[in-house]
């Protein structure tokens, strides 16, 4: 099982509100986790990313915790700020 799956299951057990929205919010949650992990792998804090983007730490926290409505342009800026490249992929549905 992936780290992401383990984390989601563990948090769902501890947080009933999180569990209620898990299915509908899973994609947004996954994006947020990917962003946080990329930032951490870059060795940056939320405060450092906020400074690079000329914003507040709370804005970075919101991006990482509620990425469902994030704009593509924001994702691109975030990726650049942490020294990563953004890559999108489209695949045929099931």
C-alpha positions, 0 to 999 in steps of 0.5 A: 500500500502506498504512503498516500493510501496509508496516510488517508486511511489513518487520518480517516480513522482519526477524523470523521469529517475527513472520512465523510469527504474522503471519496469526493475530495480524494483527488484534491487531497492527492494533489495537495499531498503531492505538492507538499511532498515535492516542497519537502523534497526540495528542502523548503518550508511553507514560509520559504515558498510563500516568500518566493511567491510573494504571499503568506504562509497561510496561502501555501498551507491552503494550497497544500491542504485544499488543492481541489480548486487550484488554478493551473497558473498557480500550480505552475508558479508553485512548481517553479518556486520549489524548483520543479517542473509541472507536467500534466497527463491526459489518459483515456477513461475507463 
